[in-house]
Amino acid sequence: MWIHLDGRLVPAAEARVSVFDHGLLYGDGVFEGIRVYDGNIFRLREHLDRLFESARTLMIEIPRSLGEIEADTAEAVAANGLRDAYIRLLVTRGVGDLGIDPASCPKPSVVIIVTGVRFYPAAVYENGMGIVTASTRRVPPDSLDPRIKTLNYVNNILAKLEARRAGVPEALMLNHHGRVAEGTADNVFMVKHGRLKTPCVMEGALPGITRGAVLELARAAGVSTEEGAIGLHDLYNADEMFLTGTGAELVPVIALDGRRIGAGEPGPMTRRLAAAFMALRVRDGFKVEYGLERERAAASGE
């Protein structure tokens, strides 16, 4: 296994991050989770745009250009020989002194990890799953803008622990006003009377890449969509509900807090959008050139 660390490939056993790195000490950094489908990195540029925007807000100067990180990511995927994979790309504040002062960190660090895909069992996508509402509230936007994808995920982890204790795979998180924000690692959608709705970003939802793709697919199919405020009452009475995320893709939810959603099975719009996303994910990507493909391209002068 190869890791891309600060601009070069190194064996996983030799990839080291200092114990004084502020990403480790304080969660001071940003990251992206990205999928590879059949040798294509799904919406890589959108992920990198979000990474650089998050870093800019935190005043982290990424030491490599967007184009260099794009090439580094493709190189890491090719080096590991995986055509279907999950990429974790992170930028830390870098090595510094003990204490939170960012000024003690002269240079951020960039790490790119490529590994096998982990997702829910196939039965979950076919039959749907039940989830619960966590008592842990989402960090309010006036404390931390939800559009910043930081390394500090303790808030989400606490909600995930609640899901595990309840015996379900995921938990719904509310914002400080009691409205729906997102899951611990997923965006939330509901369908009512043929209309698709998802919480807006300022309700505490990360503007997910998969979320955006699903909204595009729905609009292209003539489905009415809305980004706004959603309460638990709305979800309890929804016709359909599903979650979206880089790892999860599109997962039907058939029960929330012991209440059946709709007919208690994945609904027709959920299935249509899931099928449309399956088709989109392969054709809408950054193509990776693997060893033999790269050699052939070089030989032909391409």
C-alpha angles and dihedrals in degrees: 000000000000128000124199104224122178095333102321139080116246132174111264091244089059098044105111135177119192120249084231093060108122090220087067097036099045109005086251104161146063135250147184131212111211134180131222117208119190092332095316121112105222113239093332094168092054090051092049093047089055091046092053092045091051091048092048092054090051089046092241110151105213105220094217129059123249090252092051092050090047089055092042091054093051090047091052092051092048093046090056092047094225119146093182112039151131120246123205109195115183138175118198128195086245137230116335145139126296106275130066098264106127090203089077091065109080099180133025120225126229120207127181118190123185119193143153120292120265120188142142120300116275090249090064092059092047100042105021129231141252122240138181136223112252122225088220108097125218115257105265118250092240088062099040126358108239090221089073109088099206132179090242104095099154091117091056093041091057089054091047089055089055090053092051092049089052091051096243130115099235143024132212116231125211126205126239090275092055094252125130115274110165144292123280089272105357142070120242129232133180134189123212124171090343094308121121118217135179133174114269119242095256090058086070101273123137110233092244121203091225089046089056092047092052092050089051092049092049094050091047088054091052095254116150109240134191135187109201148098120330128185130199088253088061093052094045088057098039122124091221138003133190142165128227132199144138093262098031096041102189117343124181117229114207100173137030123190091344093309119120114238112223111312092348093252136081107291129229096257091048090053093046093050092045090053092047091050091050089057094044098050095067099043097042103064149099106262116233120213110217126202101279093036091052092049092050091049091050092048092051092047094242 
